[in-house]
Amino acid sequence: MFSSFGSAMFGGGAFAPPINNKFEDYFRCYPVTMMPDNIRKDDANYGGKIFLPSSALNKLTMLHIRYPMLFELNNEAKGITTHSGVLEFVAEEGRAYIPQWMMSTLQLNPGGLLKIGNCDLPLGNFVKIEPQSVDFLDISDPKAVLENVLRKFSTLTVNDIIEINYNDSIYGIKVLEAKPDSLSKGICVVETDLETDFAPPVGYVEPEYTPKSSKPASSIDPSKYNRGAGAATMAKSINYANLVAEASSEDGFKGSGQKLSGKPTETVSKNYSIEDLDPNAPPTVLNLPENQLFFGFPVVPPVLEESSEQKQTENNVFTGSGQSLRQSKKRKDTNTSHPSLKNHSRSPDYIEID
C-alpha cells in the first residue's frame, strides 16, 4: 500500500528506467583535419574512432551504455552504413569529426548530415583484408604493423577501405571478410584475438615460373689451363701468343723489304699459339690497350706421383747390412817399409861397450 502511494505521491514514474535505451542523433560531420587547433589530433585521421560533443556523453551516461561504446554511422541519403568507436567528447555541439576515409566510405561532403546511434557488435575472431596497392609488399613485417595499427580501431566493417600511416606512407586496406557473420557486417576488435588473412594486393601479378634448363656438367681438364698445354680465354682475347712471339723474335731487321722489280714484297704473317712459345724464354713487356687488364694464366700445380723406388724404400726402412760395434783385435798393418820381426833372435840381455 505504501509503495504504491509513494510512487504516486513522489512521482515514482520519473525514476523508472527508460524503456528505450537507444542513443540516436543527427550531426553535421567534418573531417578530423578541420578540427580546431587546440583539440585537433592528426593521428586520429588514420584510425577508426570519432569525436562527439559533450552532450552526447551525457545522454550515453543516462542510458547506461556499457564500454566499449560502439556506434553505427548511417548516411540515409546514400543508404551507406559503417561502424566506429569514440575517441573523445570534445567536438562542438551539433558536430562530429570523423576520419577522412570514413568520409569517403560514407560519400559525405564536409558539413553533411549523418545519423549516429549506438550499437552492439560481436567480438571478431577472423578478418580478411586486401591491400589496395602493391607498395604494401615493401613492408618487412605487415602483420606486426597491422597489429599495431588496429589499436586505433574499435570496429571493422566489410567493404570498408581503411587507411593506415606507416613510415610517412599512406596505405589503403579493404576489409573483404569478417567473422562471425552478422546482419550489420561489422565486428568489434577491442580486447579480442583476431586472426588475419591477407589477399593479394590490387594490381599484383604472380610471376611466371620458368624452369631453368639443366645442362650436363662438363668435365674440365685442368691441364688445358697450363701455359704449355693451351691458352685461357683472356690470353686468346689479347692474342697473347703473337705478342710474346713478336717481342722475343731474334730477327734484327724489323722493316719491310722491296724487290728489285719495284714490286712490294708479300708479308707472310704467322699466327702463333701458346704451344709454340718457349716456356724458358725470358719475360717480355706486354703492351695492352687502355682499359684492358691481363691477370695471367691460372696456375694448376702438378700432381707428383711417387716412384716405385721411393715406395719400396719407405716399406723397407730397417733393411740393409749392419756393422758390429766391437772391432777386431788383430791389427792389419799394410805398411811394408818396416822389417818383419819373425824368425829373429831375442835381443841380448846386456851390451858390452869397449
C-alpha positions, 0 to 999 in steps of 0.5 A, a space after each residue: 500500500 505504501 509503495 504504491 502511494 509513494 510512487 504516486 505521491 513522489 512521482 515514482 514514474 520519473 525514476 523508472 528506467 527508460 524503456 528505450 535505451 537507444 542513443 540516436 542523433 543527427 550531426 553535421 560531420 567534418 573531417 578530423 583535419 578541420 578540427 580546431 587547433 587546440 583539440 585537433 589530433 592528426 593521428 586520429 585521421 588514420 584510425 577508426 574512432 570519432 569525436 562527439 560533443 559533450 552532450 552526447 556523453 551525457 545522454 550515453 551516461 543516462 542510458 547506461 551504455 556499457 564500454 566499449 561504446 560502439 556506434 553505427 554511422 548511417 548516411 540515409 541519403 546514400 543508404 551507406 552504413 559503417 561502424 566506429 568507436 569514440 575517441 573523445 567528447 570534445 567536438 562542438 555541439 551539433 558536430 562530429 569529426 570523423 576520419 577522412 576515409 570514413 568520409 569517403 566510405 560514407 560519400 559525405 561532403 564536409 558539413 553533411 548530415 549523418 545519423 549516429 546511434 549506438 550499437 552492439 557488435 560481436 567480438 571478431 575472431 577472423 578478418 580478411 583484408 586486401 591491400 589496395 596497392 602493391 607498395 604494401 609488399 615493401 613492408 618487412 613485417 605487415 602483420 606486426 604493423 597491422 597489429 599495431 595499427 588496429 589499436 586505433 580501431 574499435 570496429 571493422 566493417 566489410 567493404 570498408 577501405 581503411 587507411 593506415 600511416 606507416 613510415 610517412 606512407 599512406 596505405 589503403 586496406 579493404 576489409 573483404 571478410 569478417 567473422 562471425 557473420 552478422 546482419 550489420 557486417 561489422 565486428 568489434 576488435 577491442 580486447 579480442 584475438 583476431 586472426 588475419 588473412 591477407 589477399 593479394 594486393 590490387 594490381 599484383 601479378 604472380 610471376 611466371 615460373 620458368 624452369 631453368 634448363 639443366 645442362 650436363 656438367 662438363 668435365 674440365 681438364 685442368 691441364 688445358 689451363 697450363 701455359 704449355 698445354 693451351 691458352 685461357 680465354 683472356 690470353 686468346 682475347 689479347 692474342 697473347 701468343 703473337 705478342 710474346 712471339 713478336 717481342 722475343 723474335 731474334 730477327 734484327 731487321 724489323 722493316 719491310 723489304 722491296 724487290 728489285 722489280 719495284 714490286 712490294 714484297 708479300 708479308 707472310 704473317 704467322 699466327 702463333 699459339 701458346 704451344 709454340 712459345 718457349 716456356 724458358 724464354 725470358 719475360 717480355 713487356 706486354 703492351 695492352 690497350 687502355 682499359 684492358 687488364 691481363 691477370 695471367 694464366 691460372 696456375 694448376 700445380 702438378 700432381 707428383 706421383 711417387 716412384 716405385 723406388 721411393 715406395 719400396 724404400 719407405 716399406 723397407 726402412 730397417 733393411 740393409 747390412 749392419 756393422 758390429 760395434 766391437 772391432 777386431 783385435 788383430 791389427 792389419 798393418 799394410 805398411 811394408 817399409 818396416 822389417 818383419 820381426 819373425 824368425 829373429 833372435 831375442 835381443 841380448 840381455 846386456 851390451 858390452 861397450 869397449 
